[in-house]
Amino acid sequence: MAPSIREKYGEMFKQLAEYSHAAAKIDETNVYQKANENTRKYMDILVAENMAEGSRLEGKENFKNFFEQVKAGKHGLILMEHYANTDLPALCYLLEHDLGEDGKDFSKRIVAIAGMKLNEENPFVRAFAESFTRVVIYPTRSLTKAEANAQSEEEKKEEEKKARTINLAAMRAMDKCKRDGEVILVFPSGTRYRPGHPETKRGLKEIDSYLRMFDIMILVTINGSCLSIDMNNPDDMLADQIEPAVQIFAASPVIDCKQYRKDYLATLPEDCPDPKQAVMDSIMAKFDEQHAEIERLK
């Protein structure tokens, strides 16, 4: 069995924590969190050590076309599969090593949408996450859980108010990122995929709103990961098992967000019970097709 990331990189995480300065509690004042360059250096070491030969970007021309349009003023969105907490670090590493100076610029412009859990649950996980620029949100799944655990109706309402306040601030921060030429990256499933749990790979209908907010997008699939979830401890991120793996990040051709959404909605019957979810289901089907195609090329 592969070692856990805690076992293999425990000392590194202690060093990461020394450089950490991200907020341990999220509120409306700190939802935008700029990358910590001191912790990023350690993350690059971890990624490099576990990037097996053959790891690469596929569809480089699609990554390049997307970035050229962003530089020309288009508001760009990346939707990406989610298997492990190294997904974003590995993508940035490959962009910087496979696409030269443009790749470095592209990587630095990526702003990931991240849940509060990465900041609030564990100081080592927080140090890991703060290596990359993020806009932090209060996820729907987390709110549902908090409401279920509320001891009173008043406590439930307070939690709902907190979620609204944080997410409104996050939307404002994301809008500023767009206008500043940054690229928003979203994991449409909202969580890491857990084998045997297909619901963790279903796109959240809330992501439909992003298609109305952005001009262009690419779908990025991931074949291979150096991290795998310990299904005996799925909520302990530091229990994830780590070993070198071939990791292939593939980009779809650039998609016009609003046109895609308009065209797909036009195919739905008038009595479709949930058009937003239908749009997201169609996008997740595209992920599956692209993932399978890359798997055949491996």
N, C-alpha and C positions, 0 to 999 in steps of 0.2 A: 504493500500500500504506500502511496506517495505521502510524504510528510505534510503536515499542515503548514500554512503560511506562518502561523505563530511559531512553530518549531523551527522552521528553516530561517526565518527572518526576524526572530524575536529581538535580536540586538539592533538590527536596522530600525525596527519600529521604535525602540527606545530613543535612538538618535533622531528619528523623525519627530517624535513627540517633543524633544528639546527645542526644535525649530518651529513648532506649531504655534500659531497665534490666532487661528480661526475661532469664532464664537462657539461656545459650548451650548448655548441656547439661542434659538432663532426667534426673531420678532421682525416687525416691519422695517426696522432700521438697518438690518444687516443681511438682507436677502441676497444682495449682490456681493460675491466673494471672489476677489482677484486671486489668481494663481500665486502660490508661495514658491518662489524660485528656489529657495533653500531645500524644501522638501522634494521638489520636482527632480533634483539631481539624484536622489536616492531611488525615486520611482523609475528613472531611466535605467539605473543599474539593475533593478529587479526585473524589468521588462527584458532588457538585453540578455540577461542570464537565462531567460526562459523562452527566448525566441529561437526556435529550432531552425536549422537550415531548410530553405524552401518557403519560409514565411515571406509574405509579400502583399502588395496592393494589386488587385485585379481591377481592370477598367480604369487604368490611370488616366486615359483620355477623358473619362467622365468626371473624375475628381478635378482635373485641370479645367475642363469646360465650365463646371460649376463655379470654381474659384474665380475664373476670369469674369464671369457674369456678376459675381459678388463684388469684385473690384470695380466693375463698371457701374455699380449702384443698385443691383438687384438685392432684395432681401432674401437671404438664403437659409434654408432649413435642412438639417440632416436628420433623417429617421434611421435609427440603427437597432439591429437585433441586440439582445442583452443576455449574455450567458454568465458573465463574471465581472467582478470589480476591476479587472485589468482590461476590460474592453476599451474604455476611453484612453488609458495610458498606452495601450498597444497601438491604437489607431494613430495617436499623436506621434509616437515613436516612428511608425512606418512612414507617415507623411513627411517627417523631417529627414528621414534617411533615403526615401525613394524618390522624392520630388524636388530635391535641392532647395534653393533659397525660397522659391514659391511655396514649397511644402512647409518650410519653417514659418513663413508668414501665415499660411493657412492654419497651421496648428495653433499658433498664438491667438488667432481670432475665434477659435471655437469656445463657445460658452455652453456648458452642459446644464440641462435642467435636472436638479437633484432633489431628492427627498430629505426632510429634516433628520431622518435617522442617521445619515452619514455624519452629521455634526454632533448629534446629541447622545448617541448610544455608547460610544467608546472613544477615548482619547486617541488611541492608536489608529482606529478607523478614520477619525476626523483628520489626523495628520496625513494619512494616505490620500484622502479625498481632496484636501486643500491644495494639493500639487497642481490642480487644474481649475481654471476659472469656472464658476458656477453661479446660477441663479437658483436659490433654494425655495422650494414650495412645500406646502402642507398637502400631501397626497390624499386623494379620496379614500384609498384603502386605509390609511392611517386614521383618518377622521372617523370612518365607520367603526374601526376597532376602539377608538377612544370613546365614542358615543356608547358602544356596547358596555364599556367598563365604567361609565359614569355612575356615580352614586346617587345622583339626583337630577331632576329636570333642569335645575339651575346650572349645575356643573356641565351638563350636556350643552346648554345654550352658550355658556362661556367658551367651551371648546369650539363650537361652531363659529362664534364671533372671532376667535383667535385665527381659525383657518381662513375666514374671509379676509381678515386684515392682512395676514401674511401673503395670501395669494393675490390680493389686489396690488400690494407692493411689488410682488414678483412680476406681475404683468407689466407694471410701469417700468421696472428694471429691464425686462426683456425688450420692451418697445425702444428703450434708449439704446440697448445693444444693437438692435436692428439698424437704427438710424446712424449709429457709429460705425457701421460696416462689419460688425461681428456676426459670426455664424452661430445660430442656435442649434444645439444637438439634443434630440429627445429620444428616449427609449420608449416606443409607443406601447409596449406591454406594461410599462410602469414598474416592472420588477424583473429579477433574473429568472430565466427559464429553469424550471425544476423538472428533470426527467420523470415521466409518469404523471405529471400534473399539467395537462394541456391548457388548463385555464390560465396558467402563468405565462402563456405565449399568446394570449388573445389581446388584440389591440384595444386600448381604452377609448371609449367613444368621445371622451373629453379632448382627445388629440385632434379630432375633426376641426376644432376651432383654430388650430395652428395652420391648417390649410387655407383658411380664410385670411390669415394674418400675414402670410409670406408669399413671395412671388414664385420662387423656384425651390425644388428639393431634389435630393438624391436619396435613394434607399441603400443603406450599407448593410450587407450581410457579413456574418463572421463564421468561418469554417475552421474550427480548432481553437482551443483555449488552453492556456497553461494552468488555469484554475478550475477546479470542479467543486461543486457544493457538497459538503459532507451531509448526506441526507439524514444522518442521525442527529445532527446539530445544524439544521438549515438556517437558523436565525443568528448563529455565531459566525460572523464573517471571517474571523481569524482562524476558524476551524477548517476553512476551505483548503482543499488539498492542492499542492502545487508541484508541477513537474514540467520540463521543457516540452513544447509542442509546436508543430507547424501551424501557423496562424495566418489565414488568408482573409483579408478585408476587401470586399468587392463592392464597387459602386454601380448603381443603375445609370442609364442615361439620364440627363437632367429632365425633370418633370415640371411642367407649369402647374403650380398648386391649385389655383382657382379653376383653371380649365379642366384639370383632372376631376376635381370635385363636381363641377357643373356637369361634365359629360357622364360621370357615373350616376349621379342623382337622376339624370334623365332616363336611365335604363330601369329605374326602380318603379314598381307599381304604385299607384296613388295611395293605396292602403298599406304601404310598407310601415310596419309598426315602429321602426327605429332607424330612420335614414342615416343618422350619424354613425351608429354602430355598423350599418351595412357598408358605409364608406371605409371604415377602418378594417372591416373584415376583408374587403377587396384588396386593401394595401397589404395586409398580413399574408394574403394568398400570393401576392407578388413576391414577398420576402421568401416564402416557401419555394416558389419556382426558381428564384435566383440562387437560393442556398443549394437546392438540389443540383442545379446546373454546375455550380462551382465544385460540388462534391464529385461530380463525374469527371471534372478536369484534374482533380488532385493526383 
